[in-house]
């Protein structure tokens, strides 16, 4: 097992320069062209200010091996338009693959009356693989593990990764003919002309050497 850890570490060091794909994050897609600056607040008060280290319970080093969503809360946007729906996204900006950001969670159809997200909200519903709905009734786009959310999991040796959580307020609800198959690309396109607010909070994680 130790040999695998050394191999992962050496590969991580080799690929260390490949990181910092900030220009690929969602706020740089066309849907945000008229709202370049955030006009909301997003906080993870149990952890600290943006840029804080994620606790192990929110990472791949959690007891369940998956990691929990940090408890997040947000304010409504400073906008004349009424919020109809929220979208919540978590992106890893530093994966060791050129020009790629990984989404760890992409949740949409979050009611306008909602101002927080907790792990219980994003647990997969009874028929989540088909409906792509959480127990709270929110929709999700599956991550690489096919789940609504998976915690931080930077490769050993690749240094610190930034996990950027973005809350997005929309003036219209997203509608798809088949919402259970909506992709990240389709959601980004559907948000165009509807974004009236957004904010970000960043958590940082560097995978520790296994005991």
Secondary structure, DSSP 8 states (H G I E B T S, - for coil): -HHHHHHHHHHHHHTTT----GGGSGGGSGGGTT--S--S-EEBTTTBSTTEE--GGGBTTSTTSS-----EEE---S-SS---EEEEEEEES--SSTT--EEEEEEEEEETT--EE-GGGGSB-TTHHHH-BBTTS-EE---TTSSSB--B---TTS--EEEEEEEEEESS----TTGGG--HHHHHHHTTTTEEEEEEEEEEE------
